[in-house]
Amino acid sequence: MSMFAGALTILLSISLQFGAEFIGCMADSAGWLGAEMIKVIVDRMKKYGGQ
């Protein structure tokens, strides 16, 4: 789960055009948080999606 959370964060960060250093920090944090980070991302996507 940690690798998936990190990879998802990397892809999201790249699509938002963040810098490499910031992407590394975010991916590390997401990997450490694991499933909790996935929940945060899903909740934010729902919020911006209007659900």
N, CA, C and O of each residue as an XYZ file, in Angstrom:
204
protein
N       0.821     -1.181      0.000
C       0.000      0.000      0.000
C       0.872      1.254      0.000
O       0.515      2.257     -0.618
N       1.984      1.203      0.673
C       2.860      2.375      0.736
C       3.418      2.745     -0.629
O       3.491      3.923     -0.981
N       3.810      1.736     -1.396
C       4.343      2.013     -2.733
C       3.266      2.586     -3.637
O       3.540      3.485     -4.432
N       2.047      2.078     -3.528
C       0.944      2.588     -4.334
C       0.644      4.040     -3.980
O       0.446      4.870     -4.868
N       0.610      4.344     -2.699
C       0.351      5.722     -2.263
C       1.443      6.665     -2.771
O       1.147      7.769     -3.228
N       2.690      6.235     -2.693
C       3.797      7.050     -3.193
C       3.730      7.256     -4.699
O       3.940      8.365     -5.190
N       3.437      6.184     -5.430
C       3.346      6.277     -6.890
C       2.182      7.159     -7.321
O       2.313      7.946     -8.258
N       1.061      7.036     -6.652
C      -0.092      7.869     -6.961
C       0.225      9.342     -6.716
O      -0.162     10.210     -7.498
N       0.922      9.607     -5.637
C       1.306     10.982     -5.319
C       2.282     11.533     -6.350
O       2.184     12.700     -6.728
N       3.212     10.718     -6.804
C       4.151     11.153     -7.839
C       3.405     11.528     -9.113
O       3.664     12.581     -9.695
N       2.486     10.680     -9.548
C       1.736     10.960    -10.768
C       0.891     12.221    -10.628
O       0.829     13.037    -11.547
N       0.249     12.377     -9.494
C      -0.559     13.566     -9.255
C       0.307     14.817     -9.218
O      -0.071     15.850     -9.770
N       1.461     14.732     -8.574
C       2.363     15.881     -8.477
C       2.942     16.272     -9.830
O       3.103     17.456    -10.123
N       3.251     15.283    -10.646
C       3.766     15.566    -11.991
C       2.696     16.252    -12.829
O       2.989     17.196    -13.563
N       1.449     15.777    -12.719
C       0.382     16.387    -13.503
C       0.112     17.825    -13.066
O      -0.354     18.638    -13.864
N       0.400     18.139    -11.810
C       0.234     19.504    -11.307
C       1.489     20.347    -11.491
O       1.524     21.508    -11.085
N       2.528     19.763    -12.104
C       3.779     20.427    -12.459
C       4.532     20.989    -11.256
O       5.005     22.125    -11.283
N       4.639     20.180    -10.199
C       5.433     20.570     -9.041
C       6.898     20.290     -9.328
O       7.220     19.527    -10.239
N       7.785     20.901     -8.560
C       9.220     20.686     -8.705
C       9.636     19.310     -8.200
O       8.929     18.679     -7.414
N      10.793     18.860     -8.666
C      11.278     17.518     -8.336
C      11.491     17.336     -6.832
O      11.180     16.275     -6.290
N      12.013     18.352     -6.160
C      12.251     18.242     -4.724
C      10.943     18.097     -3.962
O      10.841     17.300     -3.029
N       9.951     18.870     -4.362
C       8.641     18.812     -3.712
C       7.976     17.461     -3.972
O       7.349     16.893     -3.078
N       8.111     16.951     -5.190
C       7.534     15.649     -5.527
C       8.155     14.561     -4.656
O       7.451     13.682     -4.157
N       9.475     14.620     -4.473
C      10.149     13.635     -3.637
C       9.655     13.662     -2.200
O       9.418     12.618     -1.592
N       9.503     14.862     -1.665
C       9.006     14.998     -0.286
C       7.581     14.491     -0.158
O       7.250     13.804      0.809
N       6.742     14.819     -1.117
C       5.344     14.388     -1.082
C       5.232     12.868     -1.220
O       4.442     12.236     -0.518
N       6.018     12.284     -2.120
C       5.976     10.839     -2.314
C       6.456     10.106     -1.065
O       5.900      9.073     -0.692
N       7.488     10.645     -0.425
C       7.994     10.056      0.805
C       6.934     10.101      1.903
O       6.708      9.117      2.608
N       6.298     11.243      2.033
C       5.242     11.388      3.047
C       4.066     10.469      2.760
O       3.523      9.844      3.670
N       3.675     10.389      1.504
C       2.555      9.525      1.136
C       2.883      8.058      1.394
O       2.039      7.305      1.881
N       4.104      7.654      1.069
C       4.510      6.275      1.331
C       4.506      5.961      2.812
O       4.127      4.864      3.222
N       4.921      6.912      3.603
C       4.951      6.710      5.054
C       3.534      6.631      5.623
O       3.261      5.829      6.515
N       2.648      7.459      5.107
C       1.270      7.463      5.602
C       0.435      6.314      5.042
O      -0.535      5.892      5.673
N       0.798      5.805      3.872
C       0.122      4.656      3.286
C      -1.346      4.901      2.987
O      -1.684      5.832      2.256
N      -2.218      4.076      3.541
C      -3.640      4.116      3.244
C      -4.289      5.428      3.665
O      -5.253      5.871      3.039
N      -3.779      6.042      4.699
C      -4.351      7.324      5.138
C      -4.193      8.391      4.058
O      -5.080      9.225      3.872
N      -3.062      8.367      3.345
C      -2.847      9.337      2.275
C      -3.820      9.098      1.130
O      -4.311     10.055      0.531
N      -4.107      7.844      0.818
C      -5.074      7.519     -0.232
C      -6.440      8.091      0.141
O      -7.127      8.657     -0.710
N      -6.835      7.950      1.399
C      -8.122      8.486      1.844
C      -8.167     10.002      1.693
O      -9.187     10.557      1.284
N      -7.066     10.672      2.022
C      -7.009     12.128      1.895
C      -7.162     12.539      0.429
O      -7.914     13.463      0.117
N      -6.454     11.858     -0.464
C      -6.526     12.183     -1.890
C      -7.937     11.962     -2.419
O      -8.460     12.802     -3.152
N      -8.560     10.844     -2.058
C      -9.918     10.550     -2.517
C     -10.903     11.584     -1.993
O     -11.774     12.041     -2.734
N     -10.775     11.955     -0.732
C     -11.675     12.961     -0.164
C     -11.538     14.303     -0.876
O     -12.534     14.978     -1.133
N     -10.313     14.685     -1.192
C     -10.101     15.961     -1.895
C     -10.639     15.902     -3.314
O     -11.198     16.882     -3.805
N     -10.476     14.757     -3.982
C     -10.991     14.618     -5.342
C     -12.527     14.689     -5.332
O     -13.128     15.286     -6.226
N     -13.146     14.087     -4.335
C     -14.599     14.155     -4.209
C     -15.059     15.589     -3.949
O     -16.073     16.035     -4.485
N     -14.305     16.295     -3.127
C     -14.650     17.677     -2.784
C     -14.623     18.557     -4.034
O     -15.546     19.336     -4.273
N     -13.564     18.428     -4.825
C     -13.445     19.243     -6.029
C     -14.315     18.733     -7.163
O     -14.606     19.476     -8.101
N     -14.736     17.475     -7.092
C     -15.616     16.900     -8.099
C     -17.083     17.210     -7.866
O     -17.918     16.951     -8.732
N     -17.401     17.757     -6.714
C     -18.771     18.137     -6.418
C     -19.596     17.064     -5.759
O     -20.825     17.142     -5.759
N     -18.948     16.060     -5.196
C     -19.715     14.990     -4.529
C     -19.748     15.212     -3.053
O     -20.344     14.419     -2.324
